[in-house]
Amino acid sequence: MQKLIDTVSSFYATGIQPQAKMFKVSFGQYQDRVIIIYPQTPNQLVYVWSDPPYLSWSDPTEIATDSADYPPSVFMDSDGNIYVVYTQQTTLNLLELKMSFSQGNWSLGTANTVCNVGENYFPSFTKDSTSRLWISWTYYDSGAERYFVHAKTSQDDGATWGTGPSDPGSTLTNGTGSCYSQLVFQPPYIHCFYSDDSTLLAYRSREIQAAGWDSQQTIYSSSTIDDNFCADLSADNKVGILFPGTSSLLYKEFDGNNWSGVLTVDNSVPESLAIKFLDNIPYVFFAKNVGNGQNQLFYSYKEGISFVSPEFFECGQKPFDKVFCYDDSAVTKYYDRTTEASDSTPADVFHPTSGGLVKDTDDAFYVGMDVKFNLTKIILSTAGIGGEVKWQYWNGESWSDFVPQSGGYHLDSEDKTVILWEDLNSVPSDWQRCPVNGVFEFWIKILVTTTFATAPVGTQITAVPEAKYLKVIR
């Protein structure tokens, strides 16, 4: 099931990889209710919720209107209460507020100031077994012109952080050009995992009754680690952490005493990633870049001592199973360009008779898949001039015209994501497979209605969106 929840204007939308945004109530009458917290605009935080089967979502409810256009962090405790930490607009102070859960509803508390000195970004939040709250974040010292990982704690449910707002908390790193962090509570330790200067993944730990943090421990060194890492805790108290290597996606596991060796999940550098333990098995989700503006989603899981070969996460978001160019006046009318359409080699998607993807009235190209899909990414080496097309699907009896949800597109710009329908839940119920050139698929037909003066020539045509900032239920 793929369902559009909202369209946002904020920069980060669901936020950086170490941050949590989506949670499920785990008890009582409202068990399995899912809530998502996100910035709807650059300055407004909202939440939506849904019950199984998650086809209908609530309208957005406002949380804050003074958020800067940086991603917040969210945490749900065992009672369903939610804590939101965010950077305040203009001041760049770090604020925290609690959303108390009762009778299926969340009620907003008053925002507390965590830190009002320096500049404060990219927080992470957790709660330990003594109900003490913890926040780590990226702290920018304008005097030193460096970024540091800082951490603070609250023993009164967020009313006071450290010794007060002017207390910058504990400094966990030495200061570099960038750093990002994630807190994980692995009883009896709070771990702060962080990247430092995009070259190091490390952590520091603190026993919850101790006075200070242990020394830094290195997890991995690489030139590609920035905010693109993510950790999770299993029910049997193991920490798994997912991160990019120089040319691969890697995983390590910590049982509280010892680290495993490095396991390779995939031989590609992920565009974004996420991890979730299910029945103590780490499931990992990530995107591979397959072309400009195209990040294809995959998943894998650990089986025994290794990860299984990654599989498509969303079967309707991949290169097309078939792409045909059709020239109505040619001797050989259909020309298979499936392989050429799947890669980014320039100017190789065309019919050899017309020299274009399409050219004259009644020419067409077809994109097909064995499952329904809701978009197509079209990259042209030459944009069409002067022509017009119409979009059609097979309704079981005939080709049915429709206007894509994103609006009309006549192959007149070189790079276009055409949203056919807003999500997979919205595709026409009467869309059926049919044979095109002897191949049964769910087809979209793009038919020329006005001849092109300059024929469009294709480079890449897929059903892969630009997926970013993956999130899983925490």
SELO-942764 format. One record per residue (C-alpha): residue number from 1; residue in one letter; chain; z, y, x. Coordinates in steps of 0.001 Angstrom, whole numbers, padded with zeros to 6 digits. Layout:
BEGIN
{NUM A A {Z Y X}}
...
//
This chain:
BEGIN
{1 M A {000000 000000 000000}}
{2 Q A {-000952 003435 001286}}
{3 K A {000311 006408 -000719}}
{4 L A {-000068 010119 000003}}
{5 I A {003379 011708 -000300}}
{6 D A {002697 015322 000624}}
{7 T A {000399 017624 002583}}
{8 V A {002276 019789 005069}}
{9 S A {001543 022848 007192}}
{10 S A {004155 022279 009898}}
{11 F A {003005 021428 013419}}
{12 Y A {004955 018216 014033}}
{13 A A {005100 016820 010463}}
{14 T A {007098 013595 010936}}
{15 G A {008362 014644 014379}}
{16 I A {008441 013223 017865}}
{17 Q A {008847 009497 018472}}
{18 P A {012589 009294 019356}}
{19 Q A {013564 011053 016132}}
{20 A A {014297 009324 012835}}
{21 K A {013064 010679 009492}}
{22 M A {012910 007758 007022}}
{23 F A {015844 005714 005700}}
{24 K A {016657 003068 003108}}
{25 V A {019870 002827 001088}}
{26 S A {021389 -000557 001960}}
{27 F A {023947 -001141 -000801}}
{28 G A {024838 -000883 -004473}}
{29 Q A {022882 000134 -007533}}
{30 Y A {020425 002209 -005487}}
{31 Q A {019795 -000365 -002778}}
{32 D A {016299 -000082 -001243}}
{33 R A {015841 003543 -002316}}
{34 V A {013882 005213 000485}}
{35 I A {014281 008852 001498}}
{36 I A {012071 010828 003859}}
{37 I A {013042 014178 005392}}
{38 Y A {010279 016366 006840}}
{39 P A {009166 019984 007387}}
{40 Q A {006852 020892 004513}}
{41 T A {006036 024286 006042}}
{42 P A {006789 025719 009497}}
{43 N A {010171 026976 008211}}
{44 Q A {011099 024746 005269}}
{45 L A {012724 021304 005388}}
{46 V A {012498 019088 002301}}
{47 Y A {013147 015519 001227}}
{48 V A {011486 013078 -001155}}
{49 W A {012663 009674 -002347}}
{50 S A {011278 006595 -004055}}
{51 D A {012385 003219 -005398}}
{52 P A {010432 -000040 -005022}}
{53 P A {007464 -000569 -005168}}
{54 Y A {007221 002983 -003747}}
{55 L A {004126 004002 -005707}}
{56 S A {005829 007000 -007302}}
{57 W A {007752 009587 -005273}}
{58 S A {010027 012416 -006311}}
{59 D A {008970 016028 -006018}}
{60 P A {010114 017622 -002723}}
{61 T A {013666 019003 -002773}}
{62 E A {014451 021884 -000450}}
{63 I A {016998 021384 002338}}
{64 A A {016592 024517 004469}}
{65 T A {014309 027543 004710}}
{66 D A {015363 028820 008149}}
{67 S A {013979 026020 010303}}
{68 A A {011825 026811 013313}}
{69 D A {008515 024968 013595}}
{70 Y A {010076 022218 015701}}
{71 P A {010942 018751 014399}}
{72 P A {014429 018044 013033}}
{73 S A {016362 014826 013535}}
{74 V A {018018 012867 010743}}
{75 F A {020655 010128 010492}}
{76 M A {021898 008060 007539}}
{77 D A {025367 006503 007767}}
{78 S A {026542 003282 006111}}
{79 D A {027611 005194 002976}}
{80 G A {024157 006709 002449}}
{81 N A {025183 010172 003629}}
{82 I A {022511 011976 005610}}
{83 Y A {022928 014375 008520}}
{84 V A {020105 016775 009390}}
{85 V A {019929 018627 012722}}
{86 Y A {017337 021318 013297}}
{87 T A {016365 024333 015373}}
{88 Q A {016928 027609 013554}}
{89 Q A {014043 030006 013167}}
{90 T A {014096 033109 015438}}
{91 T A {017521 032426 017025}}
{92 L A {016617 028912 018296}}
{93 N A {020221 027929 017600}}
{94 L A {020920 024284 016791}}
{95 L A {022212 023716 013238}}
{96 E A {023536 020634 011431}}
{97 L A {024153 019960 007759}}
{98 K A {025319 016995 005709}}
{99 M A {023713 015642 002544}}
{100 S A {026436 013690 000733}}
{101 F A {025293 010650 -001280}}
{102 S A {026760 009879 -004698}}
{103 Q A {025351 008208 -007825}}
{104 G A {021870 008073 -006360}}
{105 N A {021720 011758 -005465}}
{106 W A {022115 013760 -002275}}
{107 S A {024003 017063 -002418}}
{108 L A {023558 019677 000308}}
{109 G A {026453 020920 002376}}
{110 T A {026733 024127 004391}}
{111 A A {024929 024321 007721}}
{112 N A {027168 024258 010813}}
{113 T A {026169 025806 014137}}
{114 V A {026129 023215 016916}}
{115 C A {025023 025545 019710}}
{116 N A {024140 029252 019709}}
{117 V A {023468 029766 023408}}
{118 G A {020191 029119 025229}}
{119 E A {017211 027655 023387}}
{120 N A {017676 024351 021595}}
{121 Y A {014986 021835 020649}}
{122 F A {014239 018189 019742}}
{123 P A {017693 016909 018697}}
{124 S A {018825 013322 018211}}
{125 F A {021841 012290 016117}}
{126 T A {024133 009281 015709}}
{127 K A {027580 008351 014406}}
{128 D A {030013 005917 016028}}
{129 S A {032504 003430 014550}}
{130 T A {035299 006023 014565}}
{131 S A {033145 008407 012428}}
{132 R A {032659 010746 015362}}
{133 L A {029286 012518 015289}}
{134 W A {027053 012869 018359}}
{135 I A {024021 015032 019087}}
{136 S A {021778 015161 022124}}
{137 W A {018964 017679 022482}}
{138 T A {016637 019549 024807}}
{139 Y A {018310 022716 026097}}
{140 Y A {016259 025438 027759}}
{141 D A {018014 027721 030249}}
{142 S A {015845 030830 030538}}
{143 G A {017686 031949 033678}}
{144 A A {016984 028713 035529}}
{145 E A {013634 028313 033697}}
{146 R A {014393 024633 033268}}
{147 Y A {014919 022117 030469}}
{148 F A {018039 019958 030339}}
{149 V A {019335 017169 028107}}
{150 H A {022633 018274 026574}}
{151 A A {025053 016381 024315}}
{152 K A {027948 017363 022031}}
{153 T A {030310 015585 019670}}
{154 S A {032235 016439 016504}}
{155 Q A {035459 014785 015342}}
{156 D A {035682 016635 011989}}
{157 D A {032416 015569 010314}}
{158 G A {030399 018434 011780}}
{159 A A {032678 021366 011004}}
{160 T A {033242 021941 014744}}
{161 W A {031066 020836 017631}}
{162 G A {032760 020680 021035}}
{163 T A {034903 023755 021473}}
{164 G A {032618 025839 019289}}
{165 P A {029038 027161 018989}}
{166 S A {029104 028901 022383}}
{167 D A {029944 025591 024084}}
{168 P A {026603 024203 025358}}
{169 G A {028039 020687 025627}}
{170 S A {027681 018138 028408}}
{171 T A {024673 018491 030704}}
{172 L A {023151 015043 031298}}
{173 T A {020160 015887 033510}}
{174 N A {019453 018120 036511}}
{175 G A {016803 020284 034865}}
{176 T A {013018 019910 035009}}
{177 G A {009849 021052 033271}}
{178 S A {010412 018839 030207}}
{179 C A {012847 016327 028739}}
{180 Y A {013421 014462 025458}}
{181 S A {016306 012266 024326}}
{182 Q A {017447 009657 021810}}
{183 L A {021004 008552 021049}}
{184 V A {021849 004930 020213}}
{185 F A {025313 003596 019379}}
{186 Q A {025738 000099 020841}}
{187 P A {029462 -000560 020319}}
{188 P A {031552 000511 022126}}
{189 Y A {029031 002748 023939}}
{190 I A {026965 005765 023069}}
{191 H A {023731 005596 025063}}
{192 C A {021591 008669 025612}}
{193 F A {018074 007554 026530}}
{194 Y A {015851 010303 027901}}
{195 S A {012607 011095 029646}}
{196 D A {012714 013606 032484}}
{197 D A {009733 015620 033714}}
{198 S A {007356 013013 032199}}
{199 T A {007960 010736 035209}}
{200 L A {011240 008957 034452}}
{201 L A {012813 007029 031590}}
{202 A A {016565 006769 032113}}
{203 Y A {019891 006753 030291}}
{204 R A {023537 007659 030558}}
{205 S A {026313 005955 028612}}
{206 R A {029743 006907 027369}}
{207 E A {032404 004597 026014}}
{208 I A {033493 006262 022772}}
{209 Q A {037112 006655 023900}}
{210 A A {036201 007853 027402}}
{211 A A {036305 011453 028579}}
{212 G A {032867 011641 030170}}
{213 W A {029444 010133 030675}}
{214 D A {028593 007414 033190}}
{215 S A {026054 008078 035924}}
{216 Q A {022315 007924 035315}}
{217 Q A {020591 004533 035197}}
{218 T A {016820 004291 035587}}
{219 I A {014846 002202 033093}}
{220 Y A {011305 002879 034314}}
{221 S A {009292 005331 036388}}
{222 S A {005819 006369 035268}}
{223 S A {003571 009401 035065}}
{224 T A {003041 009117 031289}}
{225 I A {006533 009248 029732}}
{226 D A {007302 012414 027749}}
{227 D A {008387 012257 024089}}
{228 N A {006465 009029 023524}}
{229 F A {009301 006498 023659}}
{230 C A {011539 004967 021018}}
{231 A A {014643 002724 020904}}
{232 D A {016288 000651 018169}}
{233 L A {019432 -001492 017796}}
{234 S A {019321 -005036 016424}}
{235 A A {021886 -006580 014079}}
{236 D A {023072 -008779 016961}}
{237 N A {023696 -005671 019080}}
{238 K A {020687 -005567 021399}}
{239 V A {018876 -002359 022272}}
{240 G A {015095 -002525 022517}}
{241 I A {013153 000359 023990}}
{242 L A {009404 000887 023792}}
{243 F A {007539 003189 026166}}
{244 P A {004189 003750 027903}}
{245 G A {003453 002632 031426}}
{246 T A {000643 004025 033525}}
{247 S A {-001965 001984 031661}}
{248 S A {-000059 -000147 029144}}
{249 L A {002566 -000279 026400}}
{250 L A {005856 -001709 027681}}
{251 Y A {009153 -003015 026308}}
{252 K A {012626 -003678 027719}}
{253 E A {015785 -005037 026106}}
{254 F A {019490 -004443 026838}}
{255 D A {022278 -006778 025668}}
{256 G A {025076 -004380 026632}}
{257 N A {025429 -005799 030125}}
{258 N A {021978 -006593 031498}}
{259 W A {018415 -005409 031072}}
{260 S A {015516 -007775 030576}}
{261 G A {012422 -007555 032678}}
{262 V A {009503 -005398 031582}}
{263 L A {007308 -006994 028909}}
{264 T A {003746 -005840 028243}}
{265 V A {002930 -005334 024564}}
{266 D A {-000641 -004116 025024}}
{267 N A {-002930 -003106 027864}}
{268 S A {-003488 000421 026591}}
{269 V A {-001506 003651 026644}}
{270 P A {-000319 004350 023073}}
{271 E A {-001011 007610 021285}}
{272 S A {002273 007203 019388}}
{273 L A {004731 004385 018876}}
{274 A A {007722 003096 016919}}
{275 I A {010075 000108 017000}}
{276 K A {012133 -001691 014367}}
{277 F A {014251 -004855 014587}}
{278 L A {013726 -007213 011643}}
{279 D A {015948 -010326 011652}}
{280 N A {016741 -009513 015298}}
{281 I A {013050 -009611 016222}}
{282 P A {011559 -006398 017637}}
{283 Y A {008471 -005253 015760}}
{284 V A {006478 -002533 017451}}
{285 F A {003914 -000171 015952}}
{286 F A {001497 001968 017904}}
{287 A A {-001857 003714 017842}}
{288 K A {-004815 003341 020186}}
{289 N A {-007322 006116 020624}}
{290 V A {-010808 004790 019806}}
{291 G A {-012634 008128 019819}}
{292 N A {-012204 011829 019233}}
{293 G A {-009622 012326 016452}}
{294 Q A {-009293 008565 015856}}
{295 N A {-006027 006733 016503}}
{296 Q A {-006131 003195 015175}}
{297 L A {-002811 001649 014101}}
{298 F A {-001643 -001730 015420}}
{299 Y A {001520 -003800 015344}}
{300 S A {003006 -006664 017320}}
{301 Y A {006293 -008538 017532}}
{302 K A {008196 -010546 020087}}
{303 E A {007836 -014308 019799}}
{304 G A {009858 -016221 022349}}
{305 I A {009608 -014434 025676}}
{306 S A {006472 -012404 024981}}
{307 F A {004738 -010293 022346}}
{308 V A {001961 -011695 020162}}
{309 S A {-001507 -010202 020368}}
{310 P A {-001550 -006892 018446}}
{311 E A {-003138 -006896 015001}}
{312 F A {-004477 -004133 012748}}
{313 F A {-001609 -002499 010871}}
{314 E A {-003835 -001104 008135}}
{315 C A {-006935 -003242 007564}}
{316 G A {-008749 -000377 005841}}
{317 Q A {-008475 001902 008881}}
{318 K A {-010674 000425 011592}}
{319 P A {-014297 000426 012784}}
{320 F A {-016605 -000595 009969}}
{321 D A {-017573 -004224 009602}}
{322 K A {-021156 -003128 009002}}
{323 V A {-023164 000071 009347}}
{324 F A {-026806 000110 008234}}
{325 C A {-029390 002878 008577}}
{326 Y A {-032032 002688 005833}}
{327 D A {-035458 004348 006074}}
{328 D A {-037256 004119 002739}}
{329 S A {-040704 004578 004298}}
{330 A A {-040313 002210 007259}}
{331 V A {-041761 -001276 007521}}
{332 T A {-038336 -002561 008555}}
{333 K A {-036182 -000575 006188}}
{334 Y A {-032677 -001629 007301}}
{335 Y A {-031488 -001232 010848}}
{336 D A {-028068 -002561 011924}}
{337 R A {-026070 000027 013911}}
{338 T A {-022622 -001568 013564}}
{339 T A {-021941 -001916 017277}}
{340 E A {-023264 001539 018100}}
{341 A A {-021209 003156 015319}}
{342 S A {-017968 001638 016610}}
{343 D A {-018047 003272 020045}}
{344 S A {-018429 006823 021360}}
{345 T A {-021728 006433 023207}}
{346 P A {-023670 009619 022349}}
{347 A A {-026728 009670 020085}}
{348 D A {-027098 005924 019489}}
{349 V A {-026668 005722 015685}}
{350 F A {-030114 006269 014147}}
{351 H A {-033031 004474 012531}}
{352 P A {-035843 003947 015071}}
{353 T A {-038569 004952 012620}}
{354 S A {-037183 008366 011645}}
{355 G A {-035211 008950 014829}}
{356 G A {-032240 010064 012694}}
{357 L A {-029240 008640 010963}}
{358 V A {-031184 009608 007835}}
{359 K A {-034143 011942 007410}}
{360 D A {-036197 011993 004204}}
{361 T A {-035436 011789 000502}}
{362 D A {-034217 008278 -000469}}
{363 D A {-033199 007442 003096}}
{364 A A {-029568 006357 003331}}
{365 F A {-026910 004968 005546}}
{366 Y A {-024289 002485 004443}}
{367 V A {-020786 001911 005765}}
{368 G A {-019063 -001289 004670}}
{369 M A {-015837 -003196 005089}}
{370 D A {-014284 -006392 003724}}
{371 V A {-011391 -004347 002288}}
{372 K A {-011314 -001005 000514}}
{373 F A {-011012 002156 002601}}
{374 N A {-010480 005815 001806}}
{375 L A {-012041 007823 004627}}
{376 T A {-014755 007891 007215}}
{377 K A {-014797 009728 010528}}
{378 I A {-018323 010916 011372}}
{379 I A {-019205 012241 014820}}
{380 L A {-022798 013408 015286}}
{381 S A {-024649 014263 018478}}
{382 T A {-027044 016362 016374}}
{383 A A {-025951 017947 013105}}
{384 G A {-028407 017862 010246}}
{385 I A {-030182 021042 009152}}
{386 G A {-031623 021754 005709}}
{387 G A {-030908 018446 004020}}
{388 E A {-028471 017292 001379}}
{389 V A {-026885 013923 000582}}
{390 K A {-024826 012414 -002194}}
{391 W A {-022004 009892 -001858}}
{392 Q A {-021934 006686 -003899}}
{393 Y A {-019969 003461 -004360}}
{394 W A {-020915 000272 -006229}}
{395 N A {-019081 000034 -009574}}
{396 G A {-020159 -003527 -010365}}
{397 E A {-023352 -002539 -012142}}
{398 S A {-024848 000444 -010330}}
{399 W A {-024316 003014 -007609}}
{400 S A {-021835 005584 -008893}}
{401 D A {-021941 009185 -007580}}
{402 F A {-018721 010888 -006488}}
{403 V A {-017651 013953 -004521}}
{404 P A {-015300 013106 -001644}}
{405 Q A {-011749 014348 -002093}}
{406 S A {-012202 016523 001012}}
{407 G A {-015309 018147 -000526}}
{408 G A {-019049 017831 -000119}}
{409 Y A {-020395 017043 003355}}
{410 H A {-024114 017015 004082}}
{411 L A {-024031 015813 007697}}
{412 D A {-024281 019454 008749}}
{413 S A {-021374 019567 011225}}
{414 E A {-020916 017422 014282}}
{415 D A {-017330 016270 013720}}
{416 K A {-015992 015575 010247}}
{417 T A {-013272 013431 008702}}
{418 V A {-014467 012784 005171}}
{419 I A {-011558 011901 002871}}
{420 L A {-013227 009826 000189}}
{421 W A {-010062 009472 -001919}}
{422 E A {-006643 010879 -001060}}
{423 D A {-005158 007465 -000217}}
{424 L A {-005813 003752 -000675}}
{425 N A {-003763 003824 -003857}}
{426 S A {-006358 006208 -005323}}
{427 V A {-009605 004345 -004659}}
{428 P A {-011600 003572 -007844}}
{429 S A {-010450 000425 -009590}}
{430 D A {-014074 -000450 -010393}}
{431 W A {-015247 -000332 -006769}}
{432 Q A {-016625 -003795 -006054}}
{433 R A {-018320 -005663 -003276}}
{434 C A {-022074 -005959 -003448}}
{435 P A {-024881 -007162 -001156}}
{436 V A {-026644 -004646 001078}}
{437 N A {-029309 -006213 003287}}
{438 G A {-027750 -009582 002443}}
{439 V A {-024192 -008596 003479}}
{440 F A {-021371 -008510 000921}}
{441 E A {-018893 -005699 001554}}
{442 F A {-017206 -002756 -000092}}
{443 W A {-019962 -000240 000592}}
{444 I A {-020227 003525 000623}}
{445 K A {-023814 004715 000392}}
{446 I A {-024796 008154 001698}}
{447 L A {-028167 008914 000108}}
{448 V A {-030544 011752 001022}}
{449 T A {-031471 013928 -001952}}
{450 T A {-033132 016773 000004}}
{451 T A {-035173 016114 003164}}
{452 F A {-033685 017290 006466}}
{453 A A {-035663 019734 008615}}
{454 T A {-033611 018447 011552}}
{455 A A {-032353 014904 011118}}
{456 P A {-028693 014187 011967}}
{457 V A {-028135 011717 014801}}
{458 G A {-024895 009746 014961}}
{459 T A {-022538 009058 017851}}
{460 Q A {-019608 007321 016142}}
{461 I A {-018807 006402 012531}}
{462 T A {-015513 004644 011721}}
{463 A A {-012746 004509 009121}}
{464 V A {-010061 005449 011670}}
{465 P A {-007901 008542 011023}}
{466 E A {-006037 010671 013554}}
{467 A A {-002664 008946 013112}}
{468 K A {000242 010693 014893}}
{469 Y A {004036 010608 015051}}
{470 L A {004644 007133 013611}}
{471 K A {007941 006536 011800}}
{472 V A {009674 003391 010577}}
{473 I A {012751 002986 008383}}
{474 R A {015944 003273 010414}}
//
